[in-house]
């Protein structure tokens, strides 16, 4: 393809990606995990069972940009936009400019990368570092397979990118481990004498990660949010997640895998004319000759992208069924680039002109963009927990119920305080309660302050029914927030209710 056309199309794709990621960045409330990110930047020592790179970067970002919802999410939006650019580079290095452009266009508009690029969590950075390390891995391993030494720039660059991937998320460490096994396999197959380079590269990565190993071991013993055990249907759910929860896109992804496999074995290529047809005076059918297929630039590239999709899921699945469940869709965002590459490669294998192949890939990207905006109404549907709206309801009624005690039920001590502070209110959460075991001492804690009014505010965590029942039977409910997403607020008067019992709000 003409270089100027490639650059122009890439600029358009990256601009679309940036627009989709920065648009509506502060439209929804921060949810539980994002508030955990904020708490880690404000309060040193806040619990976080992840490697430190993302959180160190967030502390620097907060120092420069502030603590608004936009500021907390902007680093992810920037990382997600850069990931689209690197997606092009990976596709180009494996195959061609066309495959790079199609795969970048798909990543620009798919639900999964857009969603996690608008979240103050490490997944967009994980996607970016995974792509950067893979791009440099292809260069290094490709040179070793060709019998050449890797350049100092690419070799050192890969080591730095791999270290960054490991320090971003433990599934990044998992990906780098898989890259090391793949590198050893490729080099042993093509140039066994070059295995020393592989050992040297990964020894450098291991040495750099070694100081974090004691922290990682302590994290392995921490029980966080329980992940459900996988089932045979988990594979379909995983593909559907990567395809943006579109049944049609998921089926087309499976078809693309089959199409690539068929081409690899020569099963999808048009049959050759029968031998002897010209000798018998039969003119062979005149058909339009498609453009010759551009061969992959990396050995067994089709196998590589298939393994990239399957192996991370398979390893997490086996670990989940044999030990502690770790199979979470968001962790497996490391396999998302493989989906884009498989779809782009399948489009490039269709026996038509390259312009038609590009139109097919562009049409797929346009369909995914329409699905995002209208199929799931991404920018118009509230999906994140309503911490902000619950706090707004309390602050709006602050003058009506002065001096109220605030009981919160969430996973973080300061999560609701973030919004109280942002709203300019002096209200703060006084203590945490909401479980059945808290019933035993809740009255003593309230009597110690003896307020006239009591707020109970919950978000993300569902309070136990026994706790709610005790509040409604012991104190007089006065008002409650309208229905919110996984959140709510109820205000009580500090006296025993009279008359018929008031019903509790729905959970």
Buried (B, 14 or more C-beta within 10 A) or exposed (E): BEEEEBEEBBEEBBEBBBEBBBEEBBEBBBBBBBBBBBBBBBEEEBEBBBBBBBBEBBBEBBEEBEBBBEBBBBBBBBBBBBBBBBBBBBBBBBBBBBBBBBBBBBBBBBBBBBBBBBBBBBBBBBBBBBBBBBBBBBBBBBBBBEEEEBEEEBBBBBBBBBBBBBBBBBBBBBBBBBBBEBBBBBBEEBBEEBBEBBEEBBEBBBEBBEEBEEEBEEBEEEEEEEBEEBEEEBBEBBBBBBBBBBEEBBEBBEEBBEBBBEBBEEEBEEEEEEEEEEEEEEEEEEEEEBEEEBEBBBBBBBBBBBBBBBBBBEBBBEBBEEEEBBBBBBBBBBBBBBBBBBBBBBBBBBBBEBEBBBEBBBEBBEBBBEBBBEBBEBBEEEEBBBBBBBBBBBBEBBEEBEEBBBBBBBBBBBBBBBBBBBBEBEBEBBBBBBEEEBBEEBEEBBEEEEBEBBBBBBBBBEBBEEBBBBBBEBBBBBBBBEEBBBBBBBBBBBEEBEEEEEEBBEE
